[in-house]
Amino acid sequence: MELLAKLTQSRDETLRYFDLSPEYLARTYSPGKWTVQYLLHHLSDAETVLFDRIRRVISKPNQVIWAFDQDAWAGGLDYAHRSLALSKELFAATRAGVLYYAEQCYTSKGHHGFVHSETGRRTLKDEFEKVAWHNEHHLAQIRTAIEH
């Protein structure tokens, strides 16, 4: 399945970036934007949120699932001082869960729906695909930051 390949590739690339030197972790892809360090923490936290949504939809379709405020998380969860090792472990473990349920449920339960509090009606397939898109979106930003 193409989705599993995308999730595996983006996982492998993302995990390598957690081990960058402080010089690279402090870079941004554009002035005023998050540093690579913040992007990695965000990827870790967003992965946990998206995995929670996936499990909720598998367990009980058609519920309302609330959005999260990424900037509030960055401040409240202290991305400036949080351990990258912790975020790396959280990301890896959560992605393992996403991969497992994608393999088990993408086809058989992908039509199950839910209502996102900001974007409206979505399906389980949409959410699995969002995990892949979201990771790739931020990997592109990290690549740009590292190249500068």
N, C-alpha and C positions, 0 to 999 in steps of 0.2 A: 504494500500500500504506500502510495506516494507521501501521504501525511506522516507515516512512521519514519520514513527516510528523512523528511524535513526536520522532524522533531529530534531525531538522533543526531543529525549533522549540526543543528543549531545548539544542541546541548553540548556536544564535544567542543565546538568553537567557543562557546560562552565560558565553559569551565576553564579553558586555557587562559582567558583574560583575568581571572581572579588572581593569577600568580604574577601579574605584571609588576614592574618596579614602581615605587612611589612617583617617580617622574612621569610615567605614562598614566598612572591612575589619576593624577591631578589635571590631566589635559581635558579640554572640552572640544566638542565638534563645531562650536560656534560661540562667539562672545555672549556671556550671560546665561549660557545653558549649563546643564548638569555636567559634572566631571564624569570621567569613566568610572570612578569609584561609586558615585551616586547612581549611575546607570546600572551597575552590577547589583547594588543593593536593591534598586527598584525592580530589576528583573527577578531577583529572588523573591521579593515580596509579592509582586504581581503574579508570579507563578503559583504561589500559595493561594491567592485569591481566586485565580482562574480554576485551579484544581478543586477548590471548595465548591465553586459553582458547578463544575462537572459532576462531582459526587452528589450534590443536591438534586440536579436534574435527573441523574440516573435513579436516585432513590425515590424522588417524589416530583414527577413532572408537573408543569403548569403553575408553579409558584412564582411569586415576585422575589427577585434577587436584587439587592441594593448595590449601587455603585460604591467605589471607594475613592477617597480624595488622596491622590498620589503625593501631592505637596504636603498635606498634613502628615502623611506617613513618613515622608522624608525628614520632616522636622521632629515629629513626636517620637520616632524610632531612632533618632540621632544618627543619621547616615554619616555624619562627619566623624563619628568616633566608633561606630559599630565595627565589630570584627568582620573582615572580609572572609576569614576562614569559616565563620558561622554561616554567613550568607551563601558561601559556596556549598556547604553541606546541605543547607535548606533547599537550594536550587536543585542540586543533584538528586536528593531524595524525592522531592516533589515531582521533578520531571520523570523519574522512574514510575511514579504513580500515574502520571498523565499518559505515559506510553502504555502502561498496562491496560488502563481503561479505554484508551483509543483502540487498541487491538481487540479488546473484548466487546466494545459497545458502539464504535463509530457506525458500523453498518446496521447492526441489529436494533439499536436504540437511538440512532442519530436523529430521527424525526421527532423525538421527545422535545417538547417546547418549554419555554419559561418566559417570563416578562422581566426584562432588565429595567431598572428604575429610570434610566436615562435614555436608552436606545430603543426600548419597546420589545416587541415579540422577537425571540431568537430561538434557535434549536441547539441541541447538543452538538450536532455537526458544526454549526457556526462557532460554538465555543472552542471546540478542538482546533478548528482552523484559526481562531483568534490567537490561541497560544502560539502557533507556528508563526503567524504574521507578526505578532507583537515582539517575539524574540528576534526575528529577522530585522524588523524596523530598528530596534535598538542596537543590534549588531552592526548595522550600517553606520549608525552614529559613532559607535566605538571605533570602527575601522577608520572613519574620517578623522576622529580625534587623534588616533595613533599616528596617522600619516602626516599630521601637521607638526 
